[in-house]
Structures are given as C-alpha cells and as structure tokens.
Amino acid sequence: MEEKYKRWIIQIKASSPCFVSNSKVGDPPRTLLRHRAKMFKSPESAAKHLEKIKKDFPFREREYRIVEL
C-alpha cells in the first residue's frame, strides 16, 4: 500500500478495546467503533495528538497504542 494512503489510530486499553475519537465526550473522547476513530496521516501526528491527550486528561493513567490500519 502506498504511504499516502496509510492511516493510524490510537487505541486505548480498557475493559473492551476502544479508540480515540473526534467526539467531545469522555476523558479522553473515545469510541468503541474502530471506523469512528480519529485517523492520522502519520504515526508522528498520532504521537503528537497522544501527548496532547495525556496533558489534557492527566487524571486517569491509561495505556495507549498507535495502530496502523
């Protein structure tokens, strides 16, 4: 697959797998549906967003993983 078509998402480890979303609900905003996850054009942009999430929602320690689609 060409590099320009690759996408990455951020998975959150929880009791059931969930993903960071564009929603305004949650800490951080998340969805259970993979196709509704916020998509990133590079793993670097996903990592940058992840750092922002960690600063904005420091109250609960969560485990995150950047996943290629």
C-alpha positions, 0 to 999 in steps of 0.5 A: 500500500502506498504511504499516502494512503496509510492511516493510524489510530490510537487505541486505548486499553480498557475493559473492551478495546476502544479508540480515540475519537473526534467526539467531545465526550469522555476523558479522553473522547473515545469510541468503541467503533474502530471506523469512528476513530480519529485517523492520522496521516502519520504515526508522528501526528498520532504521537503528537495528538497522544501527548496532547491527550495525556496533558489534557486528561492527566487524571486517569493513567491509561495505556495507549497504542498507535495502530496502523490500519 
